[in-house]
Amino acid sequence: MATFKLYCFGESGNAYKAALMLQCAGLDWEPIWVDFFNGETRSDTFRSTVNAMGEVPVLVHGDKTLAQSGVILDYLAEFSRKFGPKSDDERREILRWMLFDNHKLTSSIASLRFLVTLMKKPEDALTEWLRTRALGTLKIVDGHLASRDFLLGKRPTIADFSLCGYLYYGDELPFDLGQFTHVMNWLDRIKALPGWKHPYVLMPRGK
Ligand SMILES: N[C@@H](CCC(=O)N[C@@H](CS)C(=O)NCC(=O)O)C(=O)O
């Protein structure tokens, strides 16, 4: 039995953030596939036995069950002593980027991809708003990465694993990521880390 279990599904970039950290930190883990597309996260069983918030990722480690990708990343950094902060200033800098990611970057990209690519909904005012928000946020990240290898500087941290969560899905992203040169170079640097694998390799897919 693996040391860590991760409730996840391949299409989930939020789950990928945790899977990538487990992988790059060289931890012993296994995915537990959640049938999101048939409503498992919305079921009473999932909410009463896995996560009352009705979401993946969920990490199980011994008698601990953790939800929210940011909390899981923080826990795994502390446990593995890898990709975490080395000072109080770094801890706050990581938090700053992960909160920005959860609120602005992941929320807009994940919703846009879900509607346009996975649900095949026609474009409308909502998708237009999400796209504008996603591209505007990517522009900020791109500017920050123009003078740095990783979000905190020379060294990759859990902040990088959080922000990159949705950016390896290639053609599934309903906009041109290639226009963000510094983001593309940063993704290549993360990809070069030992252990890196694509989300669909690390986690089972629904369809
Ligand atoms: N802020 C959460 C977001 C998690 C999230 O949105 N998970 C999605 C999959 S990517 C989910 O499980 N949604 C289930 C549902 O809405 O029913 C995190 O960072 O973990």
The ligand as an SDF file (V2000), in Angstrom:
LIG
                    3D

 20 19  0  0  0  0  0  0  0  0999 V2000
   -9.4860   25.4580   -4.4740 N   0  0  0  0  0  0  0  0  0  0  0  0
   -9.5680   24.0300   -4.7150 C   0  0  0  0  0  0  0  0  0  0  0  0
  -10.2800   23.7910   -6.0280 C   0  0  0  0  0  0  0  0  0  0  0  0
  -10.5670   22.3180   -6.2360 C   0  0  0  0  0  0  0  0  0  0  0  0
  -11.5030   22.0860   -7.4040 C   0  0  0  0  0  0  0  0  0  0  0  0
  -12.0850   23.0230   -7.9950 O   0  0  0  0  0  0  0  0  0  0  0  0
  -11.6530   20.8080   -7.7640 N   0  0  0  0  0  0  0  0  0  0  0  0
  -12.5410   20.4230   -8.8260 C   0  0  0  0  0  0  0  0  0  0  0  0
  -11.8090   19.5900   -9.8590 C   0  0  0  0  0  0  0  0  0  0  0  0
  -10.5350   20.5540  -10.6280 S   0  0  0  0  0  0  0  0  0  0  0  0
  -13.6390   19.5470   -8.2560 C   0  0  0  0  0  0  0  0  0  0  0  0
  -13.3380   18.5480   -7.6300 O   0  0  0  0  0  0  0  0  0  0  0  0
  -14.9050   19.9070   -8.4740 N   0  0  0  0  0  0  0  0  0  0  0  0
  -15.9660   19.0790   -8.0480 C   0  0  0  0  0  0  0  0  0  0  0  0
  -17.3200   19.6850   -8.1900 C   0  0  0  0  0  0  0  0  0  0  0  0
  -17.4000   20.9000   -8.4230 O   0  0  0  0  0  0  0  0  0  0  0  0
  -18.2780   18.9380   -8.0840 O   0  0  0  0  0  0  0  0  0  0  0  0
   -8.1610   23.4140   -4.6990 C   0  0  0  0  0  0  0  0  0  0  0  0
   -7.2160   24.1550   -4.9840 O   0  0  0  0  0  0  0  0  0  0  0  0
   -8.0140   22.2410   -4.3560 O   0  0  0  0  0  0  0  0  0  0  0  0
  1  2  1  0
  2  3  1  0
  2 18  1  0
  3  4  1  0
  4  5  1  0
  5  6  2  0
  5  7  1  0
  7  8  1  0
  8  9  1  0
  8 11  1  0
  9 10  1  0
 11 12  2  0
 11 13  1  0
 13 14  1  0
 14 15  1  0
 15 16  2  0
 15 17  1  0
 18 19  2  0
 18 20  1  0
M  END
$$$$
